[in-house]
């Protein structure tokens, strides 16, 4: 009989992995391992306190329950986005990596045949949920983070150092086992990343009828946003806005 032990469950999944060829997939998986390892290292989680399973386009980490979740969460909120930005800025579009990330907790059974447990299954349901996929498709960031209700209630809502509860909003998730809820970290929309909160005002009739008295430059200013089991300033002289990121 498999004993079930309480573990922190961390899932990383690469967006559109199946649309890449074999060479790109191998490269992306190496990148994913680097991001996962560096994130956990930033959270001071040793290899002896974690187990890893490779699912091809995703990586699963089971972390010892004695490891503080607040430190891991802070690393996911700060270190992981920086790691992705540092890697993606050097990559061609076809090899840039974007991630869906889930942080959950619960009881998992581990034996020589694999891992089982309802809490683990639920974490995977969250990873595949449409709200996460939609947030990553339409967001400006290279990753989206979802936490289970257990993690939100036990850690996030208390506002530990580096963790802001107001950055998360509750989402409804439909799973095979029925409706569930989780918490998704707010992501910046492409237009927010490009324009901030302000937009160029449309010229009024009076201003278009009046003769010009000087040089007028319209447009926006853009900035850069910045053990284990191996298995500048941009001027738009035409007055148009930058389109959504593809």
C-alpha positions in Angstrom: 0.0 0.0 0.0 1.3 3.5 -1.0 1.6 6.0 1.9 0.3 9.4 1.1 2.4 12.3 2.4 1.6 16.0 2.4 3.6 17.8 -0.3 3.7 21.2 -2.0 2.9 20.6 -5.6 4.5 22.8 -8.3 3.7 22.5 -12.0 5.3 24.2 -15.0 3.8 23.8 -18.5 5.1 25.2 -21.8 2.6 26.9 -24.0 2.1 25.5 -27.5 4.8 22.8 -27.0 3.2 20.5 -29.5 3.5 23.0 -32.4 7.3 23.0 -32.1 9.6 20.6 -34.0 11.8 18.1 -32.2 14.8 20.3 -32.0 12.8 23.2 -30.6 11.1 20.9 -28.1 14.4 19.6 -26.8 15.8 23.1 -26.5 12.6 24.4 -24.7 12.7 21.5 -22.2 16.3 22.3 -21.3 15.2 25.9 -20.8 12.4 24.8 -18.6 14.7 22.7 -16.4 17.0 25.7 -16.0 14.0 28.0 -15.0 12.7 25.4 -12.5 16.1 24.7 -11.0 17.0 28.4 -10.6 13.5 29.2 -9.2 13.8 26.6 -6.5 17.4 27.5 -5.8 16.3 31.1 -5.3 13.7 29.8 -2.7 16.6 27.9 -0.9 15.0 24.5 -1.8 17.7 21.8 -1.9 17.6 18.8 -4.3 17.0 16.5 -1.3 13.8 18.3 -0.5 12.2 17.8 -3.9 11.2 15.1 -6.4 10.8 15.8 -10.1 8.8 14.1 -12.8 9.1 15.0 -16.5 5.9 15.0 -18.5 7.3 16.1 -21.8 5.8 19.6 -22.1 5.7 20.0 -18.4 7.6 19.4 -15.2 6.2 18.4 -11.8 8.0 19.1 -8.6 6.9 17.6 -5.3 8.4 19.6 -2.4 8.8 18.6 1.2 6.1 20.0 3.4 8.7 21.4 5.8 9.8 23.9 3.1 8.1 27.3 3.6 5.6 27.9 0.9 5.9 31.7 1.3 9.5 31.6 0.1 8.7 29.5 -2.9 5.8 31.8 -3.8 8.0 34.8 -3.6 10.5 33.2 -5.9 7.7 32.4 -8.4 6.5 36.0 -8.3 9.9 37.6 -8.8 12.7 35.2 -9.9 10.7 33.2 -12.4 9.6 36.2 -14.6 13.2 37.6 -14.5 14.6 34.2 -15.6 12.1 34.0 -18.5 12.8 37.5 -19.6 16.6 37.0 -19.5 16.3 33.9 -21.7 13.6 34.9 -24.1 15.2 38.3 -25.0 18.0 36.3 -26.6 15.8 33.8 -28.4 14.1 33.9 -31.8 10.3 34.0 -31.7 9.9 30.3 -32.4 12.0 29.3 -29.4 10.6 31.7 -26.8 9.1 30.0 -23.9 5.9 31.0 -22.1 4.7 29.1 -19.0 1.5 28.2 -17.1 2.4 27.6 -13.5 0.4 26.1 -10.7 1.2 26.0 -7.0 -0.9 23.7 -4.9 -0.6 21.5 -1.9 -2.0 18.2 -0.7 -1.5 14.5 -0.1 0.4 12.6 -2.7 1.3 8.9 -2.8 4.8 8.2 -4.1 6.1 4.7 -4.8 8.3 2.9 -7.4 5.4 2.9 -9.9 4.7 6.6 -9.8 2.7 9.3 -8.1 -1.0 9.2 -7.3 -3.6 11.3 -5.4 -6.7 13.4 -5.8 -4.8 16.6 -4.8 -2.2 15.9 -7.5 -5.0 15.3 -10.1 -6.7 18.6 -9.0 -3.4 20.5 -9.6 -3.3 19.2 -13.1 -6.9 20.2 -13.7 -6.0 23.7 -12.7 -3.0 23.7 -15.0 -5.2 22.8 -17.9 -8.0 25.2 -17.0 -9.2 27.6 -19.7 -8.8 30.7 -17.5 -5.1 30.1 -17.3 -4.7 29.4 -21.0 -6.7 32.5 -21.8 -4.7 34.7 -19.5 -1.4 33.5 -21.1 -2.8 33.9 -24.6 -3.9 37.5 -24.1 -1.4 38.7 -21.5 1.9 40.5 -22.0 3.8 38.4 -19.6 5.8 35.3 -20.3 4.1 33.3 -17.5 0.9 33.1 -15.5 0.6 31.9 -12.0 -2.4 30.1 -10.4 -2.5 29.0 -6.8 -5.0 26.5 -5.4 -7.6 27.8 -2.9 -5.6 26.0 -0.1 -2.4 27.9 -0.9 -4.3 31.2 -1.2 -6.1 30.8 2.1 -3.1 29.4 3.9 -0.4 31.7 2.5 -1.3 34.3 -0.1 -4.1 36.1 1.8 -1.9 36.8 4.8 0.4 39.0 2.7 3.8 37.6 3.6 6.8 39.6 2.5 7.0 39.8 -1.3 3.4 38.5 -1.7 0.5 40.8 -2.4 -3.0 39.3 -2.1 -4.5 42.1 -4.1 -2.7 40.9 -7.2 -4.8 37.7 -7.2 -8.4 37.2 -8.2 -10.6 34.3 -7.8 -11.5 32.2 -10.8 -14.0 29.4 -11.3 -12.6 26.2 -12.8 -14.7 23.4 -14.3 -13.0 20.0 -13.8 -14.0 16.4 -14.4 -14.8 16.2 -10.7 -17.1 19.2 -10.8 -16.7 23.0 -10.3 -13.8 24.3 -8.3 -12.1 27.6 -7.5 -8.6 28.8 -7.6 -6.7 32.2 -7.6 -5.0 33.7 -10.6 -2.4 36.3 -10.4 -3.3 39.4 -12.4 -1.4 39.8 -15.7 -0.7 42.9 -17.7 -2.6 43.2 -21.0 -0.4 44.0 -24.0 -1.9 47.6 -24.3 -1.2 48.2 -20.7 2.4 47.0 -21.1 2.9 49.4 -24.1 0.9 52.4 -23.0 0.5 52.3 -19.3 -2.8 54.0 -18.1 -2.7 56.9 -20.5 -3.6 57.0 -24.2 -3.0 59.7 -26.8 -6.2 61.9 -26.9 -8.0 62.1 -30.2 -7.6 65.5 -31.8 -10.7 67.8 -31.5 -12.4 69.4 -34.4 -11.0 72.8 -33.3 -7.5 71.5 -33.3 -7.8 69.9 -36.7 -9.3 73.0 -38.3 -6.7 75.4 -36.9 -3.5 76.1 -38.8 -0.5 74.4 -37.2 1.7 76.6 -35.2 4.5 74.2 -34.5 5.7 70.6 -34.7 3.4 68.0 -33.3 4.5 64.4 -32.6 1.9 61.9 -31.5 2.3 58.4 -30.4 3.6 56.6 -27.3 6.7 56.0 -25.3 7.6 52.4 -24.9 9.8 50.8 -22.3 11.2 47.3 -21.7 9.4 45.3 -19.1 11.4 44.0 -17.5 17.0 13.9 -4.1 15.4 14.7 -7.7 14.0 12.3 -10.2 15.2 13.0 -13.8 12.8 11.4 -16.1 13.4 54.3 -26.4 11.3 56.4 -27.3 9.2 55.5 -30.3 7.4 58.2 -32.3 4.4 57.4 -34.4 4.2 60.3 -36.9 1.0 58.9 -38.2 -0.7 59.0 -34.8 -1.6 55.3 -34.7 -1.1 53.0 -31.7 1.0 49.9 -31.6 -1.1 46.8 -32.2 -1.6 43.9 -29.9 1.3 41.5 -29.6 0.8 38.4 -31.7 
